[in-house]
Structures are given as structure tokens and as C-alpha cells.
């Protein structure tokens, strides 16, 4: 979720309804993590999905790299669904994880990477 550092359209900014909704959504996603992962796992084996890898001369080698990249992405999603922090590998409660994600989403360093035309000096 992309969050403006100024406001999300309400008086309390990101500390009101937005955060409460994020907490509820994360709780629902955690409770249904197996279903979400089952749906996402189909993309690992879908031959039409391009995982943006460099081309390999050997077709079998390319397929194994694609599957390795897909499994890596699925593993990262699984960690997020179960609340494992990227940096500390610590299991976070729902509220802690939502706070961490909002903090990451509001960092200027991350926002400027999102918008290719973003110029802080304008």
C-alpha cells in the first residue's frame, strides 16, 4: 500500500481509520494464509508467467531458474503473511507488522523509488 506522508484523506492521517482497516485486513489475511498461498502457488507452475530473468541458452536451466525465482517470491509473501520481519526475522504481532509496513511505505527513500519522475527539489 502506498501511503502519502501528509494525509490519507482524513483528519487523523494514517493513524485513524486507515491503520485500523490495515490491522483488520492483515488479520483476515493471516487467518486465511493457506488459501492465499494456494492461489499464489499456481503462478509458480504457470508457464506464461515471466519472472524477469536473464535468458539462458539451455531451456531446462531457464525453467529451473524461473521456478527458483518464483519459489523465492512465494517464500517472501509467506513470511509477510505470517508476520516475519524482513530484517530481524522476528515474528511480529498484527499491529506491529502494520506499523512497520506503514513506516516503510512512508519513507521518502521508498516513495521516490516508486515515482520515476519524483523530484524533491521542485
PyMOL CGO cylinders between C-alpha atoms (Angstrom):
from pymol import cmd
from pymol.cgo import CYLINDER

trace = [
    CYLINDER, 0.00, 0.00, 0.00, 1.28, 3.41, -0.92, 0.3, 1, 1, 1, 1, 1, 1,
    CYLINDER, 1.28, 3.41, -0.92, 0.71, 5.96, 1.81, 0.3, 1, 1, 1, 1, 1, 1,
    CYLINDER, 0.71, 5.96, 1.81, 1.26, 9.68, 1.49, 0.3, 1, 1, 1, 1, 1, 1,
    CYLINDER, 1.26, 9.68, 1.49, 3.41, 11.12, 4.23, 0.3, 1, 1, 1, 1, 1, 1,
    CYLINDER, 3.41, 11.12, 4.23, 1.00, 14.04, 4.60, 0.3, 1, 1, 1, 1, 1, 1,
    CYLINDER, 1.00, 14.04, 4.60, -2.51, 12.60, 4.74, 0.3, 1, 1, 1, 1, 1, 1,
    CYLINDER, -2.51, 12.60, 4.74, -4.70, 9.78, 3.53, 0.3, 1, 1, 1, 1, 1, 1,
    CYLINDER, -4.70, 9.78, 3.53, -7.76, 11.95, 3.16, 0.3, 1, 1, 1, 1, 1, 1,
    CYLINDER, -7.76, 11.95, 3.16, -8.89, 12.11, 6.76, 0.3, 1, 1, 1, 1, 1, 1,
    CYLINDER, -8.89, 12.11, 6.76, -8.23, 14.31, 9.76, 0.3, 1, 1, 1, 1, 1, 1,
    CYLINDER, -8.23, 14.31, 9.76, -6.10, 11.74, 11.61, 0.3, 1, 1, 1, 1, 1, 1,
    CYLINDER, -6.10, 11.74, 11.61, -3.92, 10.95, 8.58, 0.3, 1, 1, 1, 1, 1, 1,
    CYLINDER, -3.92, 10.95, 8.58, -2.60, 7.41, 8.74, 0.3, 1, 1, 1, 1, 1, 1,
    CYLINDER, -2.60, 7.41, 8.74, -3.28, 6.98, 12.46, 0.3, 1, 1, 1, 1, 1, 1,
    CYLINDER, -3.28, 6.98, 12.46, -7.05, 6.59, 12.32, 0.3, 1, 1, 1, 1, 1, 1,
    CYLINDER, -7.05, 6.59, 12.32, -9.35, 4.57, 10.13, 0.3, 1, 1, 1, 1, 1, 1,
    CYLINDER, -9.35, 4.57, 10.13, -6.59, 3.69, 7.68, 0.3, 1, 1, 1, 1, 1, 1,
    CYLINDER, -6.59, 3.69, 7.68, -4.47, 1.92, 10.32, 0.3, 1, 1, 1, 1, 1, 1,
    CYLINDER, -4.47, 1.92, 10.32, -7.48, 0.17, 11.84, 0.3, 1, 1, 1, 1, 1, 1,
    CYLINDER, -7.48, 0.17, 11.84, -8.51, -1.08, 8.40, 0.3, 1, 1, 1, 1, 1, 1,
    CYLINDER, -8.51, -1.08, 8.40, -4.97, -2.27, 7.69, 0.3, 1, 1, 1, 1, 1, 1,
    CYLINDER, -4.97, -2.27, 7.69, -4.97, -4.17, 11.00, 0.3, 1, 1, 1, 1, 1, 1,
    CYLINDER, -4.97, -4.17, 11.00, -8.28, -5.85, 10.13, 0.3, 1, 1, 1, 1, 1, 1,
    CYLINDER, -8.28, -5.85, 10.13, -7.14, -6.76, 6.61, 0.3, 1, 1, 1, 1, 1, 1,
    CYLINDER, -7.14, -6.76, 6.61, -3.85, -8.20, 7.88, 0.3, 1, 1, 1, 1, 1, 1,
    CYLINDER, -3.85, -8.20, 7.88, -5.73, -10.25, 10.48, 0.3, 1, 1, 1, 1, 1, 1,
    CYLINDER, -5.73, -10.25, 10.48, -8.03, -11.67, 7.79, 0.3, 1, 1, 1, 1, 1, 1,
    CYLINDER, -8.03, -11.67, 7.79, -5.09, -12.42, 5.50, 0.3, 1, 1, 1, 1, 1, 1,
    CYLINDER, -5.09, -12.42, 5.50, -3.23, -14.20, 8.30, 0.3, 1, 1, 1, 1, 1, 1,
    CYLINDER, -3.23, -14.20, 8.30, -6.30, -16.24, 9.20, 0.3, 1, 1, 1, 1, 1, 1,
    CYLINDER, -6.30, -16.24, 9.20, -6.61, -17.28, 5.54, 0.3, 1, 1, 1, 1, 1, 1,
    CYLINDER, -6.61, -17.28, 5.54, -2.90, -17.53, 4.73, 0.3, 1, 1, 1, 1, 1, 1,
    CYLINDER, -2.90, -17.53, 4.73, -3.13, -21.11, 3.46, 0.3, 1, 1, 1, 1, 1, 1,
    CYLINDER, -3.13, -21.11, 3.46, -5.81, -20.15, 0.94, 0.3, 1, 1, 1, 1, 1, 1,
    CYLINDER, -5.81, -20.15, 0.94, -3.88, -17.08, -0.24, 0.3, 1, 1, 1, 1, 1, 1,
    CYLINDER, -3.88, -17.08, -0.24, -0.69, -19.12, -0.63, 0.3, 1, 1, 1, 1, 1, 1,
    CYLINDER, -0.69, -19.12, -0.63, -2.55, -21.88, -2.51, 0.3, 1, 1, 1, 1, 1, 1,
    CYLINDER, -2.55, -21.88, -2.51, -3.77, -19.34, -5.06, 0.3, 1, 1, 1, 1, 1, 1,
    CYLINDER, -3.77, -19.34, -5.06, -0.33, -17.76, -5.40, 0.3, 1, 1, 1, 1, 1, 1,
    CYLINDER, -0.33, -17.76, -5.40, 1.40, -21.12, -5.72, 0.3, 1, 1, 1, 1, 1, 1,
    CYLINDER, 1.40, -21.12, -5.72, -0.33, -21.72, -9.04, 0.3, 1, 1, 1, 1, 1, 1,
    CYLINDER, -0.33, -21.72, -9.04, 1.77, -18.90, -10.51, 0.3, 1, 1, 1, 1, 1, 1,
    CYLINDER, 1.77, -18.90, -10.51, 4.95, -20.83, -9.70, 0.3, 1, 1, 1, 1, 1, 1,
    CYLINDER, 4.95, -20.83, -9.70, 3.99, -23.51, -12.19, 0.3, 1, 1, 1, 1, 1, 1,
    CYLINDER, 3.99, -23.51, -12.19, 2.29, -21.29, -14.77, 0.3, 1, 1, 1, 1, 1, 1,
    CYLINDER, 2.29, -21.29, -14.77, 4.42, -21.36, -17.95, 0.3, 1, 1, 1, 1, 1, 1,
    CYLINDER, 4.42, -21.36, -17.95, 3.04, -17.99, -19.09, 0.3, 1, 1, 1, 1, 1, 1,
    CYLINDER, 3.04, -17.99, -19.09, 4.41, -16.06, -16.12, 0.3, 1, 1, 1, 1, 1, 1,
    CYLINDER, 4.41, -16.06, -16.12, 7.70, -14.30, -16.86, 0.3, 1, 1, 1, 1, 1, 1,
    CYLINDER, 7.70, -14.30, -16.86, 9.77, -13.91, -13.71, 0.3, 1, 1, 1, 1, 1, 1,
    CYLINDER, 9.77, -13.91, -13.71, 12.09, -11.39, -15.45, 0.3, 1, 1, 1, 1, 1, 1,
    CYLINDER, 12.09, -11.39, -15.45, 15.21, -13.48, -15.53, 0.3, 1, 1, 1, 1, 1, 1,
    CYLINDER, 15.21, -13.48, -15.53, 18.09, -13.23, -17.93, 0.3, 1, 1, 1, 1, 1, 1,
    CYLINDER, 18.09, -13.23, -17.93, 17.79, -15.55, -20.87, 0.3, 1, 1, 1, 1, 1, 1,
    CYLINDER, 17.79, -15.55, -20.87, 19.60, -18.86, -20.53, 0.3, 1, 1, 1, 1, 1, 1,
    CYLINDER, 19.60, -18.86, -20.53, 20.87, -20.78, -23.53, 0.3, 1, 1, 1, 1, 1, 1,
    CYLINDER, 20.87, -20.78, -23.53, 19.62, -24.05, -22.08, 0.3, 1, 1, 1, 1, 1, 1,
    CYLINDER, 19.62, -24.05, -22.08, 15.81, -24.25, -21.83, 0.3, 1, 1, 1, 1, 1, 1,
    CYLINDER, 15.81, -24.25, -21.83, 15.84, -26.60, -18.79, 0.3, 1, 1, 1, 1, 1, 1,
    CYLINDER, 15.84, -26.60, -18.79, 18.24, -24.31, -16.95, 0.3, 1, 1, 1, 1, 1, 1,
    CYLINDER, 18.24, -24.31, -16.95, 15.94, -21.36, -17.65, 0.3, 1, 1, 1, 1, 1, 1,
    CYLINDER, 15.94, -21.36, -17.65, 12.90, -23.23, -16.30, 0.3, 1, 1, 1, 1, 1, 1,
    CYLINDER, 12.90, -23.23, -16.30, 14.74, -24.18, -13.12, 0.3, 1, 1, 1, 1, 1, 1,
    CYLINDER, 14.74, -24.18, -13.12, 15.80, -20.56, -12.60, 0.3, 1, 1, 1, 1, 1, 1,
    CYLINDER, 15.80, -20.56, -12.60, 12.26, -19.35, -13.20, 0.3, 1, 1, 1, 1, 1, 1,
    CYLINDER, 12.26, -19.35, -13.20, 10.91, -21.81, -10.67, 0.3, 1, 1, 1, 1, 1, 1,
    CYLINDER, 10.91, -21.81, -10.67, 13.64, -20.83, -8.21, 0.3, 1, 1, 1, 1, 1, 1,
    CYLINDER, 13.64, -20.83, -8.21, 12.70, -17.14, -8.57, 0.3, 1, 1, 1, 1, 1, 1,
    CYLINDER, 12.70, -17.14, -8.57, 9.00, -17.97, -8.22, 0.3, 1, 1, 1, 1, 1, 1,
    CYLINDER, 9.00, -17.97, -8.22, 9.65, -20.01, -5.09, 0.3, 1, 1, 1, 1, 1, 1,
    CYLINDER, 9.65, -20.01, -5.09, 11.76, -17.16, -3.68, 0.3, 1, 1, 1, 1, 1, 1,
    CYLINDER, 11.76, -17.16, -3.68, 8.93, -14.66, -4.25, 0.3, 1, 1, 1, 1, 1, 1,
    CYLINDER, 8.93, -14.66, -4.25, 6.36, -17.05, -2.77, 0.3, 1, 1, 1, 1, 1, 1,
    CYLINDER, 6.36, -17.05, -2.77, 8.60, -17.54, 0.27, 0.3, 1, 1, 1, 1, 1, 1,
    CYLINDER, 8.60, -17.54, 0.27, 8.79, -13.79, 0.81, 0.3, 1, 1, 1, 1, 1, 1,
    CYLINDER, 8.79, -13.79, 0.81, 4.99, -13.49, 0.60, 0.3, 1, 1, 1, 1, 1, 1,
    CYLINDER, 4.99, -13.49, 0.60, 4.64, -16.39, 3.04, 0.3, 1, 1, 1, 1, 1, 1,
    CYLINDER, 4.64, -16.39, 3.04, 6.93, -14.62, 5.54, 0.3, 1, 1, 1, 1, 1, 1,
    CYLINDER, 6.93, -14.62, 5.54, 4.85, -11.44, 5.22, 0.3, 1, 1, 1, 1, 1, 1,
    CYLINDER, 4.85, -11.44, 5.22, 1.61, -13.36, 5.76, 0.3, 1, 1, 1, 1, 1, 1,
    CYLINDER, 1.61, -13.36, 5.76, 2.98, -14.98, 8.91, 0.3, 1, 1, 1, 1, 1, 1,
    CYLINDER, 2.98, -14.98, 8.91, 4.39, -11.70, 10.22, 0.3, 1, 1, 1, 1, 1, 1,
    CYLINDER, 4.39, -11.70, 10.22, 8.11, -12.43, 9.92, 0.3, 1, 1, 1, 1, 1, 1,
    CYLINDER, 8.11, -12.43, 9.92, 10.13, -9.21, 9.76, 0.3, 1, 1, 1, 1, 1, 1,
    CYLINDER, 10.13, -9.21, 9.76, 12.50, -8.92, 6.77, 0.3, 1, 1, 1, 1, 1, 1,
    CYLINDER, 12.50, -8.92, 6.77, 15.39, -7.50, 8.77, 0.3, 1, 1, 1, 1, 1, 1,
    CYLINDER, 15.39, -7.50, 8.77, 15.22, -9.10, 12.21, 0.3, 1, 1, 1, 1, 1, 1,
    CYLINDER, 15.22, -9.10, 12.21, 13.45, -12.37, 11.25, 0.3, 1, 1, 1, 1, 1, 1,
    CYLINDER, 13.45, -12.37, 11.25, 11.32, -11.76, 14.36, 0.3, 1, 1, 1, 1, 1, 1,
    CYLINDER, 11.32, -11.76, 14.36, 7.65, -12.78, 14.42, 0.3, 1, 1, 1, 1, 1, 1,
    CYLINDER, 7.65, -12.78, 14.42, 5.54, -9.65, 14.71, 0.3, 1, 1, 1, 1, 1, 1,
    CYLINDER, 5.54, -9.65, 14.71, 2.03, -9.24, 16.01, 0.3, 1, 1, 1, 1, 1, 1,
    CYLINDER, 2.03, -9.24, 16.01, -0.50, -7.84, 13.53, 0.3, 1, 1, 1, 1, 1, 1,
    CYLINDER, -0.50, -7.84, 13.53, -0.36, -4.31, 14.97, 0.3, 1, 1, 1, 1, 1, 1,
    CYLINDER, -0.36, -4.31, 14.97, 3.45, -4.30, 14.97, 0.3, 1, 1, 1, 1, 1, 1,
    CYLINDER, 3.45, -4.30, 14.97, 3.60, -5.55, 11.39, 0.3, 1, 1, 1, 1, 1, 1,
    CYLINDER, 3.60, -5.55, 11.39, 1.12, -2.95, 10.15, 0.3, 1, 1, 1, 1, 1, 1,
    CYLINDER, 1.12, -2.95, 10.15, 3.09, -0.19, 11.90, 0.3, 1, 1, 1, 1, 1, 1,
    CYLINDER, 3.09, -0.19, 11.90, 6.30, -1.47, 10.30, 0.3, 1, 1, 1, 1, 1, 1,
    CYLINDER, 6.30, -1.47, 10.30, 4.73, -1.64, 6.82, 0.3, 1, 1, 1, 1, 1, 1,
    CYLINDER, 4.73, -1.64, 6.82, 3.26, 1.86, 7.11, 0.3, 1, 1, 1, 1, 1, 1,
    CYLINDER, 3.26, 1.86, 7.11, 6.62, 3.17, 8.33, 0.3, 1, 1, 1, 1, 1, 1,
    CYLINDER, 6.62, 3.17, 8.33, 8.34, 1.60, 5.31, 0.3, 1, 1, 1, 1, 1, 1,
    CYLINDER, 8.34, 1.60, 5.31, 5.67, 2.91, 2.94, 0.3, 1, 1, 1, 1, 1, 1,
    CYLINDER, 5.67, 2.91, 2.94, 6.05, 6.48, 4.19, 0.3, 1, 1, 1, 1, 1, 1,
    CYLINDER, 6.05, 6.48, 4.19, 9.84, 6.66, 3.95, 0.3, 1, 1, 1, 1, 1, 1,
    CYLINDER, 9.84, 6.66, 3.95, 10.89, 9.25, 1.38, 0.3, 1, 1, 1, 1, 1, 1,
    CYLINDER, 10.89, 9.25, 1.38, 13.56, 6.84, 0.10, 0.3, 1, 1, 1, 1, 1, 1,
    CYLINDER, 13.56, 6.84, 0.10, 10.89, 4.30, -0.80, 0.3, 1, 1, 1, 1, 1, 1,
    CYLINDER, 10.89, 4.30, -0.80, 8.43, 6.84, -2.18, 0.3, 1, 1, 1, 1, 1, 1,
    CYLINDER, 8.43, 6.84, -2.18, 10.99, 8.37, -4.53, 0.3, 1, 1, 1, 1, 1, 1,
    CYLINDER, 10.99, 8.37, -4.53, 11.73, 4.91, -5.97, 0.3, 1, 1, 1, 1, 1, 1,
    CYLINDER, 11.73, 4.91, -5.97, 8.05, 4.41, -6.65, 0.3, 1, 1, 1, 1, 1, 1,
    CYLINDER, 8.05, 4.41, -6.65, 7.65, 7.54, -8.76, 0.3, 1, 1, 1, 1, 1, 1,
    CYLINDER, 7.65, 7.54, -8.76, 10.28, 7.74, -11.52, 0.3, 1, 1, 1, 1, 1, 1,
    CYLINDER, 10.28, 7.74, -11.52, 9.59, 11.42, -12.15, 0.3, 1, 1, 1, 1, 1, 1,
    CYLINDER, 9.59, 11.42, -12.15, 9.73, 12.40, -8.50, 0.3, 1, 1, 1, 1, 1, 1,
    CYLINDER, 9.73, 12.40, -8.50, 12.00, 15.41, -7.99, 0.3, 1, 1, 1, 1, 1, 1,
    CYLINDER, 12.00, 15.41, -7.99, 12.35, 16.59, -4.36, 0.3, 1, 1, 1, 1, 1, 1,
    CYLINDER, 12.35, 16.59, -4.36, 13.76, 19.95, -5.43, 0.3, 1, 1, 1, 1, 1, 1,
    CYLINDER, 13.76, 19.95, -5.43, 10.59, 21.11, -7.27, 0.3, 1, 1, 1, 1, 1, 1,
]
cmd.load_cgo(trace, "trace")
